[in-house]
Amino acid sequence: MALVAVFGGGSAVAPPAGADPAPALTQALSAARGGGACGSLSYNPTVEHAADIVNRSTVTYLEHTADNIPADQAHPTDIVKDLGITTDKVVSLQGAGHDVGDAIKGLLLQGREVVLDCSYTDFGVSQLYDPGSDYTLVVAVLVGKPT
């Protein structure tokens, strides 16, 4: 992938069993983290569910069908807690663009320092396309050990 080449090689992120829901985003996140001192992030299906909740809430808001404002706060601690993960080390990164590459680039620019923070250990991603706005929306949620 071109994005992987831009960010250099890195260790692979463990893919989910079955199918990877956003392979370009997963690969770009892995490449941005690199294989340095931190090691790779571990895929977590529960964290992916949190990322999907955040992303879907944004899409329904864009479509004017949301009952609430988007769940797009920078630290969706309550969402991961509701899903059974108890930690105060949670961050949500988002990007949007008319193509997947631009959306991922926006997410990585927003999270350039966070992705390199070794205290984050697990991740989940979501990628959705909103035909009404012609935008692809991507979300990566990273979680770490409780502090």
Backbone as ProteinMPNN parsed JSONL, in Angstrom:
{"seq_chain_A": "MALVAVFGGGSAVAPPAGADPAPALTQALSAARGGGACGSLSYNPTVEHAADIVNRSTVTYLEHTADNIPADQAHPTDIVKDLGITTDKVVSLQGAGHDVGDAIKGLLLQGREVVLDCSYTDFGVSQLYDPGSDYTLVVAVLVGKPT", "coords_chain_A": {"N_chain_A": [[0.832, -1.188, 0.0], [0.387, 2.284, -0.617], [0.264, 4.099, 1.53], [1.544, 2.739, 3.585], [4.116, 2.675, 2.606], [4.754, 5.376, 2.728], [4.952, 5.857, 5.457], [6.924, 4.197, 6.225], [8.311, 0.931, 6.913], [6.843, -1.425, 9.195], [6.007, -3.352, 12.078], [3.563, -5.898, 11.764], [0.131, -5.422, 12.547], [-1.884, -7.407, 14.554], [-4.394, -9.043, 12.842], [-8.021, -9.191, 12.956], [-9.83, -12.206, 13.691], [-11.114, -13.826, 10.924], [-12.218, -11.42, 8.934], [-10.583, -8.365, 8.074], [-11.82, -5.286, 8.902], [-11.091, -2.739, 8.006], [-8.641, -2.627, 6.213], [-6.677, -0.877, 5.054], [-6.582, 1.266, 6.85], [-5.833, -0.077, 9.202], [-3.285, -1.031, 8.427], [-1.955, 1.405, 7.953], [-2.015, 2.56, 10.49], [-0.481, 0.715, 11.899], [1.971, 1.024, 10.564], [2.531, 3.686, 11.208], [2.908, 3.473, 13.928], [5.105, 1.844, 13.964], [7.884, -0.426, 14.426], [9.298, 0.07, 16.691], [10.441, 0.78, 20.024], [8.024, 0.547, 21.37], [6.603, -1.578, 20.325], [4.093, -3.422, 18.48], [0.633, -2.426, 18.166], [-2.127, -4.172, 19.595], [-4.807, -5.842, 18.098], [-8.171, -5.489, 19.126], [-11.307, -6.768, 19.448], [-13.387, -5.724, 21.003], [-12.639, -3.096, 21.404], [-12.728, -2.331, 18.781], [-15.495, -2.396, 18.434], [-16.19, -0.202, 20.022], [-14.988, 1.831, 18.476], [-16.574, 1.645, 16.209], [-19.067, 2.402, 17.252], [-18.567, 5.103, 17.838], [-18.004, 6.054, 15.226], [-20.369, 5.433, 13.783], [-22.185, 7.04, 15.14], [-21.39, 9.541, 14.32], [-21.884, 9.396, 11.548], [-24.718, 9.089, 11.525], [-25.372, 11.554, 12.555], [-24.443, 13.265, 10.52], [-26.212, 12.483, 8.549], [-28.513, 13.55, 9.464], [-30.178, 12.017, 11.069], [-29.763, 11.386, 13.648], [-30.442, 10.866, 17.102], [-29.065, 11.993, 19.11], [-26.186, 14.083, 19.857], [-23.04, 13.5, 18.148], [-20.984, 10.805, 19.363], [-18.279, 11.694, 19.766], [-16.206, 12.513, 21.406], [-12.85, 13.197, 22.474], [-11.829, 11.326, 24.242], [-13.285, 8.549, 24.655], [-14.089, 7.239, 27.138], [-16.329, 6.362, 28.634], [-17.766, 4.865, 26.761], [-16.07, 2.633, 26.199], [-15.984, 1.613, 28.742], [-18.66, 0.872, 29.156], [-18.65, -1.262, 27.44], [-17.158, -3.079, 28.766], [-14.436, -2.682, 29.3], [-12.208, -1.504, 31.572], [-10.564, 1.278, 31.998], [-8.706, 4.318, 32.145], [-7.288, 5.226, 30.127], [-7.832, 6.061, 27.179], [-8.318, 6.903, 23.805], [-9.745, 8.535, 21.016], [-9.363, 8.742, 17.603], [-10.012, 10.554, 14.657], [-10.862, 10.802, 11.186], [-11.733, 12.232, 8.029], [-12.657, 12.186, 4.615], [-12.899, 12.655, 1.03], [-11.936, 10.429, -0.128], [-10.571, 7.257, 0.897], [-7.821, 7.362, 1.497], [-7.334, 10.124, 2.055], [-8.936, 10.404, 4.331], [-7.672, 8.677, 6.142], [-5.18, 9.904, 6.26], [-5.86, 12.321, 7.538], [-6.665, 11.31, 10.049], [-4.231, 10.189, 10.959], [-2.627, 12.469, 11.065], [-3.902, 13.885, 13.102], [-3.448, 12.101, 15.193], [-0.689, 11.822, 15.454], [1.181, 12.037, 17.59], [-0.026, 10.602, 19.641], [-0.238, 7.961, 18.686], [2.346, 7.084, 18.911], [2.691, 6.826, 21.607], [3.639, 4.702, 24.021], [2.091, 3.697, 26.072], [-0.383, 3.092, 25.144], [-1.931, 0.162, 24.132], [-3.793, -1.509, 22.835], [-6.069, -1.615, 20.027], [-8.825, -0.57, 17.938], [-10.66, -0.25, 14.91], [-12.74, 1.648, 12.646], [-14.411, 2.077, 9.586], [-16.431, 3.946, 7.557], [-18.646, 4.801, 4.904], [-20.341, 7.664, 3.89], [-22.857, 8.221, 1.808], [-24.456, 10.458, 1.382], [-22.957, 12.743, 2.001], [-20.725, 12.163, 0.601], [-18.413, 11.399, 1.888], [-15.8, 9.503, 3.35], [-15.504, 8.163, 6.492], [-13.29, 7.636, 9.129], [-12.29, 5.976, 12.089], [-10.153, 5.442, 14.803], [-9.77, 3.812, 17.789], [-7.805, 3.813, 20.604], [-6.597, 2.026, 23.372], [-5.213, 1.775, 26.658], [-3.383, 0.348, 29.41], [-4.912, 0.428, 32.669], [-4.403, 3.336, 34.7]], "CA_chain_A": [[0.0, 0.0, 0.0], [1.133, 3.531, -0.69], [0.369, 4.714, 2.847], [2.564, 2.03, 4.34], [5.398, 3.12, 2.087], [4.989, 6.735, 3.198], [5.299, 5.86, 6.864], [7.987, 3.238, 6.46], [7.903, -0.411, 7.312], [6.523, -1.594, 10.602], [5.516, -4.692, 12.374], [2.15, -6.06, 11.429], [-0.858, -5.441, 13.61], [-2.609, -8.674, 14.479], [-5.722, -8.828, 12.28], [-9.083, -9.937, 13.607], [-10.17, -13.502, 13.102], [-12.112, -13.626, 9.877], [-11.886, -10.38, 7.965], [-10.169, -7.072, 8.595], [-12.844, -4.368, 8.43], [-10.501, -1.556, 7.381], [-7.236, -3.019, 6.085], [-5.782, 0.256, 4.788], [-6.443, 2.001, 8.108], [-5.059, -0.927, 10.106], [-1.897, -1.027, 7.968], [-1.385, 2.735, 8.156], [-1.833, 2.719, 11.929], [0.664, -0.13, 12.237], [3.173, 1.658, 10.025], [2.789, 4.907, 11.968], [3.432, 3.04, 15.228], [6.429, 1.298, 13.7], [8.312, -1.572, 15.219], [10.26, 0.571, 17.663], [10.44, 0.352, 21.42], [6.663, 0.27, 21.839], [6.009, -2.789, 19.771], [2.872, -3.152, 17.721], [-0.65, -2.406, 18.858], [-2.872, -5.428, 19.472], [-6.205, -5.706, 17.709], [-9.115, -5.891, 20.164], [-12.644, -6.643, 18.865], [-14.227, -4.862, 21.844], [-12.239, -1.718, 21.086], [-13.295, -2.077, 17.454], [-16.911, -2.086, 18.641], [-16.22, 1.188, 20.482], [-14.695, 2.68, 17.313], [-17.75, 1.622, 15.34], [-20.094, 3.225, 17.905], [-18.189, 6.504, 17.61], [-18.125, 6.377, 13.807], [-21.787, 5.397, 13.388], [-22.873, 8.206, 15.7], [-21.051, 10.674, 13.453], [-22.61, 9.224, 10.286], [-26.143, 9.408, 11.719], [-25.449, 13.003, 12.727], [-24.316, 13.855, 9.185], [-27.424, 12.157, 7.795], [-29.631, 14.205, 10.154], [-31.062, 10.998, 11.621], [-29.305, 11.099, 15.006], [-31.23, 11.331, 18.244], [-28.131, 12.676, 19.999], [-24.979, 14.581, 19.206], [-22.11, 12.383, 17.946], [-20.137, 10.338, 20.469], [-16.959, 11.898, 19.169], [-15.25, 13.131, 22.306], [-11.496, 12.686, 22.25], [-11.557, 10.219, 25.159], [-14.58, 7.873, 24.852], [-13.915, 6.322, 28.263], [-17.611, 5.764, 29.012], [-18.147, 3.853, 25.766], [-15.312, 1.4, 26.419], [-16.401, 1.076, 30.049], [-19.929, 0.176, 28.923], [-18.347, -2.496, 26.71], [-16.458, -3.992, 29.664], [-13.01, -2.388, 29.467], [-12.046, -0.493, 32.609], [-9.303, 2.006, 31.903], [-8.856, 5.746, 31.882], [-6.356, 5.492, 29.024], [-8.61, 5.838, 25.954], [-8.339, 8.035, 22.889], [-10.401, 8.318, 19.73], [-8.816, 9.548, 16.511], [-10.961, 10.542, 13.552], [-10.506, 11.446, 9.933], [-12.777, 12.196, 7.002], [-12.193, 12.652, 3.32], [-13.653, 12.158, -0.122], [-11.442, 9.083, -0.41], [-10.05, 6.597, 2.093], [-6.476, 7.863, 1.774], [-7.416, 11.425, 2.724], [-9.505, 10.191, 5.663], [-6.616, 8.086, 6.964], [-4.16, 10.941, 6.46], [-6.373, 13.211, 8.578], [-6.603, 10.604, 11.329], [-2.838, 10.065, 11.374], [-2.137, 13.797, 11.444], [-4.468, 14.17, 14.419], [-2.911, 11.203, 16.198], [0.736, 11.551, 15.218], [1.895, 11.852, 18.854], [-0.724, 9.583, 20.429], [0.077, 6.632, 18.159], [3.689, 6.729, 19.377], [2.648, 6.697, 23.066], [3.741, 3.265, 24.316], [1.117, 3.259, 27.071], [-1.531, 2.536, 24.415], [-1.553, -1.204, 23.768], [-4.812, -2.159, 22.012], [-6.76, -0.713, 19.121], [-9.924, -1.014, 17.093], [-10.897, 0.746, 13.87], [-14.002, 1.626, 11.909], [-14.42, 2.86, 8.351], [-17.775, 4.009, 6.991], [-18.852, 5.749, 3.813], [-21.629, 8.345, 3.933], [-23.137, 8.645, 0.435], [-25.074, 11.779, 1.356], [-21.913, 13.766, 2.013], [-19.633, 11.631, -0.206], [-17.231, 11.322, 2.735], [-15.424, 8.307, 4.09], [-15.147, 8.515, 7.861], [-12.505, 6.605, 9.793], [-12.054, 6.157, 13.521], [-9.312, 4.477, 15.514], [-9.782, 3.963, 19.238], [-6.67, 3.16, 21.242], [-6.735, 1.91, 24.822], [-4.027, 1.328, 27.366], [-3.592, -0.245, 30.72], [-5.392, 1.401, 33.662], [-3.348, 4.054, 35.432]], "C_chain_A": [[0.875, 1.25, 0.0], [1.296, 4.168, 0.681], [1.424, 4.036, 3.701], [3.942, 2.486, 3.891], [5.742, 4.515, 2.595], [5.495, 6.736, 4.63], [6.39, 4.858, 7.202], [7.437, 1.892, 6.876], [7.595, -0.45, 8.787], [6.054, -3.0, 10.828], [4.023, -4.748, 12.126], [1.298, -6.016, 12.68], [-1.633, -6.731, 13.45], [-4.01, -8.434, 13.957], [-6.768, -9.624, 13.038], [-9.273, -11.289, 12.936], [-11.258, -13.27, 12.073], [-11.631, -12.59, 8.896], [-11.499, -9.097, 8.676], [-11.126, -6.026, 8.041], [-12.304, -3.134, 7.717], [-9.002, -1.809, 7.202], [-6.286, -1.848, 5.841], [-5.54, 1.061, 6.059], [-5.591, 1.208, 9.097], [-3.582, -0.913, 9.721], [-1.233, 0.323, 8.204], [-1.113, 2.995, 9.636], [-0.617, 1.921, 12.401], [1.963, 0.511, 11.771], [3.531, 2.914, 10.803], [3.367, 4.571, 13.34], [4.849, 2.505, 15.074], [6.751, 0.13, 14.61], [9.289, -1.183, 16.304], [10.078, -0.001, 19.055], [9.055, -0.041, 21.923], [6.168, -1.107, 21.433], [4.707, -2.435, 19.078], [1.663, -3.092, 18.639], [-1.342, -3.742, 18.63], [-4.315, -5.135, 19.104], [-7.089, -6.233, 18.835], [-10.526, -5.702, 19.605], [-13.587, -5.778, 19.699], [-13.907, -3.398, 21.581], [-12.731, -1.356, 19.688], [-14.781, -1.719, 17.556], [-17.062, -0.641, 19.116], [-15.967, 2.147, 19.323], [-15.899, 2.76, 16.388], [-18.897, 2.445, 15.93], [-19.815, 4.701, 17.652], [-18.441, 6.887, 16.156], [-19.587, 6.409, 13.359], [-22.558, 6.589, 13.947], [-22.585, 9.455, 14.873], [-21.812, 10.592, 12.135], [-24.087, 9.564, 10.459], [-26.341, 10.9, 11.945], [-25.37, 13.702, 11.367], [-25.569, 13.634, 8.341], [-28.681, 12.806, 8.383], [-30.65, 13.196, 10.665], [-30.703, 10.665, 13.066], [-30.282, 11.636, 16.041], [-30.376, 12.15, 19.198], [-26.977, 13.246, 19.186], [-24.002, 13.417, 19.057], [-21.307, 12.057, 19.212], [-18.687, 10.468, 20.031], [-15.978, 12.614, 20.087], [-13.892, 12.449, 22.151], [-11.159, 11.474, 23.118], [-12.867, 9.51, 25.488], [-14.527, 6.808, 25.955], [-15.217, 5.627, 28.635], [-18.039, 4.673, 28.036], [-17.388, 2.556, 26.015], [-15.659, 0.779, 27.768], [-17.708, 0.303, 29.908], [-19.721, -1.157, 28.202], [-17.486, -3.464, 27.527], [-14.975, -3.762, 29.842], [-12.884, -1.245, 30.465], [-10.644, 0.091, 32.521], [-9.618, 3.483, 31.717], [-7.933, 6.178, 30.748], [-7.037, 5.122, 27.708], [-8.517, 7.087, 25.094], [-9.003, 7.605, 21.586], [-9.797, 9.28, 18.72], [-9.761, 9.433, 15.335], [-10.384, 11.239, 12.334], [-11.659, 11.313, 8.962], [-12.191, 12.739, 5.71], [-13.039, 12.079, 2.21], [-13.089, 10.837, -0.644], [-10.781, 8.554, 0.858], [-8.676, 7.143, 2.477], [-6.481, 9.194, 2.501], [-7.962, 11.289, 4.14], [-8.436, 9.643, 6.61], [-5.528, 9.11, 7.254], [-4.593, 11.907, 7.556], [-6.295, 12.584, 9.957], [-5.165, 10.535, 11.835], [-2.225, 11.414, 11.74], [-2.639, 14.169, 12.831], [-3.762, 13.343, 15.496], [-1.425, 10.956, 16.132], [1.516, 11.332, 16.513], [1.289, 10.716, 19.672], [-0.33, 8.181, 19.982], [1.445, 6.158, 18.657], [3.78, 6.574, 20.893], [2.585, 5.211, 23.424], [2.733, 2.787, 25.354], [-0.182, 2.78, 26.425], [-1.117, 1.175, 23.862], [-2.517, -1.874, 22.795], [-5.498, -1.135, 21.119], [-7.952, -1.406, 18.481], [-10.196, 0.093, 16.098], [-12.276, 0.577, 13.257], [-13.852, 2.522, 10.693], [-15.819, 2.787, 7.766], [-17.81, 5.042, 5.879], [-20.254, 6.332, 3.95], [-21.942, 8.869, 2.536], [-23.753, 10.036, 0.351], [-24.058, 12.906, 1.301], [-20.743, 13.402, 1.102], [-18.317, 11.617, 0.578], [-17.046, 9.909, 3.267], [-14.96, 8.774, 5.456], [-14.408, 7.344, 8.489], [-12.302, 6.986, 11.254], [-11.107, 5.061, 13.984], [-9.43, 4.798, 16.994], [-8.6, 3.165, 19.764], [-6.914, 3.131, 22.74], [-5.426, 1.401, 25.405], [-4.395, 0.726, 28.697], [-4.085, 0.82, 31.696], [-4.222, 2.051, 34.387], [-3.725, 4.224, 36.877]], "O_chain_A": [[1.973, 1.253, 0.557], [2.354, 4.724, 0.977], [2.124, 4.701, 4.464], [4.838, 2.663, 4.716], [6.908, 4.801, 2.864], [6.37, 7.528, 4.98], [6.737, 4.699, 8.372], [6.247, 1.744, 7.154], [8.046, 0.409, 9.544], [5.744, -3.738, 9.892], [3.316, -3.75, 12.267], [1.692, -6.51, 13.736], [-1.998, -7.108, 12.337], [-4.763, -7.682, 14.575], [-6.447, -10.618, 13.689], [-8.924, -11.483, 11.772], [-12.233, -12.571, 12.352], [-10.726, -12.855, 8.105], [-12.022, -8.781, 9.745], [-11.236, -5.887, 6.823], [-13.007, -2.545, 6.896], [-8.187, -1.269, 7.951], [-5.181, -1.84, 6.384], [-4.416, 1.492, 6.317], [-4.718, 1.774, 9.755], [-2.719, -0.796, 10.591], [-0.073, 0.381, 8.612], [-0.092, 3.586, 9.988], [0.176, 2.404, 13.209], [2.947, 0.534, 12.511], [4.709, 3.182, 11.036], [4.217, 5.298, 13.855], [5.691, 2.693, 15.952], [5.95, -0.242, 15.468], [10.038, -2.03, 16.792], [9.617, -1.129, 19.227], [8.937, -0.881, 22.816], [5.384, -1.722, 22.155], [4.276, -1.282, 19.091], [1.672, -3.635, 19.744], [-1.16, -4.37, 17.587], [-4.965, -4.289, 19.718], [-6.808, -7.277, 19.425], [-10.91, -4.57, 19.311], [-14.497, -5.16, 19.148], [-14.806, -2.558, 21.54], [-13.107, -0.212, 19.437], [-15.261, -0.838, 16.842], [-17.961, 0.068, 18.665], [-16.651, 3.162, 19.198], [-16.205, 3.822, 15.847], [-19.622, 3.113, 15.192], [-20.717, 5.459, 17.295], [-19.028, 7.935, 15.885], [-19.993, 7.318, 12.635], [-23.479, 7.092, 13.303], [-23.444, 10.328, 14.742], [-22.33, 11.6, 11.654], [-24.655, 10.263, 9.62], [-27.374, 11.451, 11.564], [-26.14, 14.623, 11.095], [-25.942, 14.479, 7.527], [-29.78, 12.63, 7.858], [-31.848, 13.478, 10.693], [-31.284, 9.749, 13.648], [-30.866, 12.707, 15.878], [-30.903, 12.917, 20.004], [-26.81, 12.943, 18.004], [-24.128, 12.429, 19.78], [-21.002, 12.937, 20.017], [-17.961, 9.478, 19.937], [-15.032, 13.246, 19.619], [-13.8, 11.288, 21.752], [-10.29, 10.68, 22.758], [-13.501, 9.829, 26.493], [-14.869, 5.646, 25.738], [-15.216, 4.43, 28.923], [-18.615, 3.665, 28.447], [-17.994, 1.485, 26.039], [-15.631, -0.443, 27.918], [-17.856, -0.784, 30.465], [-20.531, -2.074, 28.343], [-17.127, -4.538, 27.045], [-14.306, -4.575, 30.481], [-13.392, -0.149, 30.232], [-9.666, -0.538, 32.926], [-10.672, 3.845, 31.194], [-7.819, 7.367, 30.452], [-6.85, 4.023, 27.187], [-8.626, 8.203, 25.6], [-8.843, 6.476, 21.123], [-9.729, 10.486, 18.958], [-10.26, 8.348, 15.039], [-9.543, 12.133, 12.436], [-12.465, 10.388, 9.063], [-11.343, 13.631, 5.716], [-13.802, 11.135, 2.417], [-13.695, 10.199, -1.504], [-10.472, 9.315, 1.774], [-8.403, 7.362, 3.657], [-5.726, 9.386, 3.453], [-7.505, 11.981, 5.05], [-8.316, 10.098, 7.748], [-5.014, 9.174, 8.371], [-3.787, 12.276, 8.411], [-5.906, 13.24, 10.923], [-4.909, 10.794, 13.01], [-1.386, 11.486, 12.638], [-1.886, 14.707, 13.644], [-3.509, 13.842, 16.593], [-0.938, 9.977, 16.697], [2.435, 10.513, 16.533], [2.01, 9.957, 20.32], [-0.111, 7.305, 20.819], [1.668, 4.957, 18.806], [4.841, 6.225, 21.411], [1.585, 4.546, 23.156], [2.538, 1.581, 25.502], [-0.996, 2.131, 27.083], [-0.083, 1.05, 23.207], [-2.101, -2.723, 22.006], [-5.507, 0.059, 21.415], [-8.071, -2.631, 18.479], [-9.985, 1.265, 16.409], [-12.89, -0.487, 13.338], [-13.243, 3.59, 10.763], [-16.336, 1.7, 7.509], [-17.086, 6.037, 5.917], [-21.231, 5.599, 4.107], [-21.354, 9.864, 2.112], [-23.586, 10.723, -0.657], [-24.279, 13.913, 0.629], [-19.867, 14.231, 0.855], [-17.243, 11.802, 0.006], [-18.011, 9.217, 3.591], [-14.125, 9.672, 5.566], [-14.848, 6.199, 8.393], [-12.164, 8.159, 11.599], [-11.246, 3.899, 13.602], [-9.21, 5.938, 17.403], [-8.416, 1.997, 19.419], [-7.389, 4.112, 23.313], [-4.65, 0.705, 24.75], [-5.568, 0.614, 29.054], [-3.719, 1.988, 31.57], [-3.199, 1.42, 34.652], [-2.962, 4.804, 37.649]]}, "name": "protein", "num_of_chains": 1, "seq": "MALVAVFGGGSAVAPPAGADPAPALTQALSAARGGGACGSLSYNPTVEHAADIVNRSTVTYLEHTADNIPADQAHPTDIVKDLGITTDKVVSLQGAGHDVGDAIKGLLLQGREVVLDCSYTDFGVSQLYDPGSDYTLVVAVLVGKPT"}
